[in-house]
Amino acid sequence: MNLGVRDAEVAELMDDPDCDPRRLAATLRRFDTVNRLISGWGGVYRSRLRPHLASLGRPARVLDLGCGGGDLPVRLAGLAARDGLDVEWVGADPDPRAIAVAQERTAPGVVFRCTDAAGLHAEGARFDAVVSNHVLHHLSAVELRVFADESLALSDGIVVHSDIRRGRLAYALYTVGVTPFAPGTFLRTDGLRSIRRSYRVDELAAALGDPWRVEAASPFRTLAVGRAGA
Ligand SMILES: C[S@@+](CC[C@H](N)C(=O)[O-])C[C@H]1O[C@@H](n2cnc3c(N)ncnc32)[C@H](O)[C@@H]1O
């Protein structure tokens, strides 16, 4: 497998509108486990979200854009509640199949919406922070710029987009590590294709341009960080 070059042509099975709905739903449900193991949001919450939300000194609103099966806002809501922070979490995804799975989860302070950034913008929605997980690598070059711009326009504070970072170690570890979680899902095929589609730090920085700061967050992760008004 040549991981030296980003493969923007390989398509993920879950991005096919005609994919098997049962496998898609099973995949979205199992993202919960995969995200806990590989996404590093506990650290992002402690180092970036918690200090920002705590500094506001008032109730806050946070958007997870492209929330898929909804596990991230539910997890973040639990962490924030334990820290005594008063936060409304909005999980938004334009795919009704994703929102149907997300709505199987309930947690205090979390709502799920079948919409995208443009829909939220049209309503005049505002957030103190906007986050996403594993969305950037799904997008075309044009979609990526639009997604980034729109996420920044919805935030009065910070924006943090987290994604996989392409690399041999990530590919090798995922090939082995996904085995117990893969049956009945697209996790094996799509996870490996995700790695092939994902960016290295310099590539994502070039694709996003100003005002984004792109950082390596672990051996396998990339963070694109933006700030309203920067
Ligand atoms: C791999 S899933 C990630 C789901 C979830 N964030 C997670 O980490 O498990 C990518 C999600 O991005 C959503 N998506 C794709 N394009 C989008 C866009 N332009 N705006 C918002 N969400 C989008 C898809 O519908 C899909 O649910």
The ligand as an SDF file (V2000), in Angstrom:
LIG
                    3D

 27 29  0  0  0  0  0  0  0  0999 V2000
  -17.2430    9.0330    9.1050 C   0  0  0  0  0  0  0  0  0  0  0  0
  -18.6800    9.8840    9.5100 S   0  0  0  0  0  0  0  0  0  0  0  0
  -18.1240   10.5230   11.0780 C   0  0  0  0  0  0  0  0  0  0  0  0
  -19.2560   10.5900   12.0390 C   0  0  0  0  0  0  0  0  0  0  0  0
  -18.8880   11.0610   13.4500 C   0  0  0  0  0  0  0  0  0  0  0  0
  -18.4160   12.4180   13.4410 N   0  0  0  0  0  0  0  0  0  0  0  0
  -17.8850   10.1510   14.0810 C   0  0  0  0  0  0  0  0  0  0  0  0
  -16.7650   10.5770   14.3490 O   0  0  0  0  0  0  0  0  0  0  0  0
  -18.2180    8.9920   14.3270 O   0  0  0  0  0  0  0  0  0  0  0  0
  -18.7530   11.3720    8.5240 C   0  0  0  0  0  0  0  0  0  0  0  0
  -20.0610   12.1160    8.7110 C   0  0  0  0  0  0  0  0  0  0  0  0
  -19.9330   13.3900    8.1030 O   0  0  0  0  0  0  0  0  0  0  0  0
  -21.1920   13.7480    7.5660 C   0  0  0  0  0  0  0  0  0  0  0  0
  -20.9830   14.8000    6.5640 N   0  0  0  0  0  0  0  0  0  0  0  0
  -20.5110   14.6730    5.3200 C   0  0  0  0  0  0  0  0  0  0  0  0
  -20.4650   15.8770    4.7090 N   0  0  0  0  0  0  0  0  0  0  0  0
  -20.8930   16.7810    5.6120 C   0  0  0  0  0  0  0  0  0  0  0  0
  -21.0680   18.1970    5.5940 C   0  0  0  0  0  0  0  0  0  0  0  0
  -20.7680   18.9190    4.5150 N   0  0  0  0  0  0  0  0  0  0  0  0
  -21.5470   18.7970    6.6900 N   0  0  0  0  0  0  0  0  0  0  0  0
  -21.8270   18.0860    7.8040 C   0  0  0  0  0  0  0  0  0  0  0  0
  -21.6890   16.7410    7.8680 N   0  0  0  0  0  0  0  0  0  0  0  0
  -21.2290   16.1000    6.7960 C   0  0  0  0  0  0  0  0  0  0  0  0
  -21.7370   12.4490    7.0090 C   0  0  0  0  0  0  0  0  0  0  0  0
  -23.1390   12.4820    6.8330 O   0  0  0  0  0  0  0  0  0  0  0  0
  -21.2700   11.4430    8.0440 C   0  0  0  0  0  0  0  0  0  0  0  0
  -22.2540   11.1920    9.0190 O   0  0  0  0  0  0  0  0  0  0  0  0
  1  2  1  0
  2  3  1  0
  2 10  1  0
  3  4  1  0
  4  5  1  0
  5  6  1  0
  5  7  1  0
  7  8  2  0
  7  9  1  0
 10 11  1  0
 11 12  1  0
 11 26  1  0
 12 13  1  0
 13 14  1  0
 13 24  1  0
 14 15  1  0
 14 23  1  0
 15 16  2  0
 16 17  1  0
 17 18  1  0
 17 23  2  0
 18 19  1  0
 18 20  2  0
 20 21  1  0
 21 22  2  0
 22 23  1  0
 24 25  1  0
 24 26  1  0
 26 27  1  0
M  CHG  2   2   1   9  -1
M  END
$$$$
